[in-house]
Amino acid sequence: MTSQVMLISPAITAALREARFDDGCGLDPSGARLARSAAGTLPAAERVLVSPTVRCRETAAALGLDALEAPELAALDAGRWRGASLADVSASEPAELARWLGDPEAAPHGGESVRALCDRVGTWLIALAPLSGRTVAVAEPEIVRAAVVRALGAPESAFWRTDVTPLTAVELSGRAGRWNVRVGSPLRGV
């Protein structure tokens, strides 16, 4: 039996535009408009899930999806860096930021490490593998990155080398936990 997972990244927000760690902000007007323009273009799915963040829930709603919130898809916990810009953290804690970006086990911000995030997402993918049919999930970019890393069996260092643009789909398909990856398909209508 083949399992299919379509991961959709959220539409643009002020935090994404300003290179800030997510602070719970919603979609900006252009992001909401683009997501609405893609409504009705997604394939049918047996399961529709959404990350519990505001921007993912708003993206799912704008896409016309009736999605179930999945705590496993929660955003990476950035600890005390939540809401801060990358430039601010780089200026105030350069060594800690460098350590976090270079060591997948580091969490100098007091939140979650990249390895812990990849492990969490990997466990979620293992649970999906035996399910037949398609799962569509609107998930944070870091969730999509972690899924690609785990699906490919890549080292966690590949996490930072994976770009996920707003309102794109990454598709995983496979059997018995062996995944194939199709990356970066823009949603039709966008």
SVG drawing of the C-alpha trace seen along z (x, -y; Angstrom):
<svg xmlns="http://www.w3.org/2000/svg" viewBox="-14 -43 45 45">
<polyline fill="none" stroke="black" stroke-width="0.4" points="0.0,0.0 1.3,-3.4 1.0,-6.4 1.1,-9.9 1.8,-13.0 1.4,-16.5 3.0,-19.2 1.9,-22.8 3.9,-25.6 2.0,-28.6 1.4,-31.8 3.6,-34.9 3.5,-36.7 5.2,-39.8 7.5,-37.4 8.6,-35.6 9.1,-38.9 11.2,-40.3 13.2,-37.1 11.9,-36.9 11.3,-33.8 7.5,-33.2 5.7,-35.2 2.2,-34.0 1.3,-36.6 -1.3,-35.9 -1.1,-36.1 -0.5,-39.5 -3.1,-40.6 -1.1,-39.5 -0.5,-36.1 -4.2,-35.6 -5.1,-36.7 -2.7,-34.2 -3.9,-31.4 -7.5,-32.2 -6.5,-32.1 -5.3,-28.5 -8.5,-27.3 -10.0,-24.3 -6.8,-23.3 -5.6,-20.6 -6.2,-16.9 -8.7,-15.1 -7.3,-13.6 -8.3,-11.1 -6.8,-13.2 -6.3,-17.0 -4.0,-18.2 -2.7,-21.6 0.1,-22.9 -1.4,-24.6 0.2,-28.0 -1.9,-30.9 -0.3,-31.3 -0.9,-27.6 -4.5,-27.6 -5.2,-30.8 -3.6,-29.3 -5.6,-26.2 -8.8,-28.2 -8.0,-30.4 -7.3,-27.3 -10.8,-26.1 -9.5,-23.1 -11.3,-21.7 -8.2,-20.6 -7.6,-18.8 -5.0,-20.4 -2.0,-18.1 0.3,-18.9 3.1,-16.8 3.3,-19.5 3.9,-22.3 6.5,-24.9 10.1,-24.5 10.2,-26.0 12.6,-28.9 12.6,-29.6 13.6,-33.1 14.3,-34.0 10.6,-33.8 9.6,-37.0 13.2,-38.3 14.7,-39.0 17.6,-36.9 19.6,-40.1 18.9,-41.0 19.8,-37.5 23.0,-37.6 24.0,-40.9 23.1,-40.0 24.0,-36.3 26.3,-35.6 28.1,-32.6 24.8,-31.0 23.2,-31.5 26.3,-30.0 26.2,-27.0 22.5,-26.5 23.0,-26.7 26.1,-24.4 25.1,-21.8 21.8,-20.0 21.8,-19.0 22.2,-22.6 19.3,-24.6 21.0,-27.7 17.7,-29.6 16.2,-27.3 13.8,-25.7 14.0,-22.7 17.1,-21.5 17.0,-20.7 17.6,-17.1 14.7,-16.9 12.5,-18.6 13.6,-16.1 13.1,-13.2 9.5,-14.5 8.7,-14.8 10.3,-11.4 8.1,-9.7 5.0,-11.4 6.1,-10.1 6.5,-6.6 3.0,-6.7 1.7,-7.8 3.6,-5.2 1.1,-2.3 -1.9,-4.5 -3.3,-4.3 -4.4,-7.3 -3.3,-10.9 -2.6,-13.1 -2.6,-16.9 -0.9,-19.0 -0.4,-22.7 2.8,-22.9 5.5,-25.3 8.5,-25.5 10.7,-23.9 8.3,-20.9 8.6,-20.6 12.4,-20.8 12.5,-18.1 10.2,-15.8 12.5,-16.1 15.6,-15.4 14.0,-12.3 12.4,-11.1 15.7,-11.2 17.7,-9.8 19.9,-12.9 21.9,-14.2 20.4,-17.0 22.9,-19.4 20.9,-19.3 18.0,-21.0 19.5,-24.4 20.2,-23.7 16.6,-23.1 14.6,-26.2 10.8,-26.1 9.0,-29.0 5.5,-30.1 2.5,-28.3 4.4,-25.5 3.8,-21.8 6.3,-19.0 5.0,-15.6 6.2,-12.4 5.1,-9.0 6.2,-5.5 5.7,-2.2 6.9,-0.7 8.6,-3.9 10.7,-4.3 9.8,-7.7 10.3,-9.4 10.3,-13.2 8.8,-15.7 9.9,-19.2 8.7,-22.7 5.5,-22.6 3.8,-26.0 0.0,-25.7 -2.0,-26.3 -3.7,-29.7 -0.7,-31.2"/>
</svg>
